[in-house]
Amino acid sequence: MIAALEVVYGVSLVLVFAGLAAIAATRSLVKIIFGLQSMTLGSLLLLAASMAAGGVEGHQVMLLAAAAATGSEATAIAVLILVYKKFKTLDPRRVSELRW
């Protein structure tokens, strides 16, 4: 059981750092959203593994956190679509103003 938790911890940390690297290294809003999604998935996986290691069953908490993450990602994609319609680009450096 301990070795399995160490693997889950490792995978979750890789997801978090890969998402952070994707955010830092890109100029595309789509890749930034994917990086945020990867970081969210990694942090939820780390939280679930920590709760399981502590003997706490938190299925409802994890479901609520996953639903909140999904809602925030859907909102980010909706904003991304509106930014593309307004500015015709997905480069965050070329988007000069966010007032509509």
C-alpha angles and dihedrals in degrees: 000000000000093000091050091052091050089054091050091049090050094048092048092050091048090052092050094048093043089053091048091050091049091053093047097045104045140076097198122097090212092058090046090055090048089051091051090048091052091050091049092049091049093049092048090050090050091049092049092049092048091050091048091049090052093051094247118136106211105165093141093049092050092047091051092048092048091049091050091049091050091050093050091049091050090050091049091052091049090052089047091055092049092049090051092049092050102039103021091225139086095205107113091207092058094050098093103177133021097196114114 
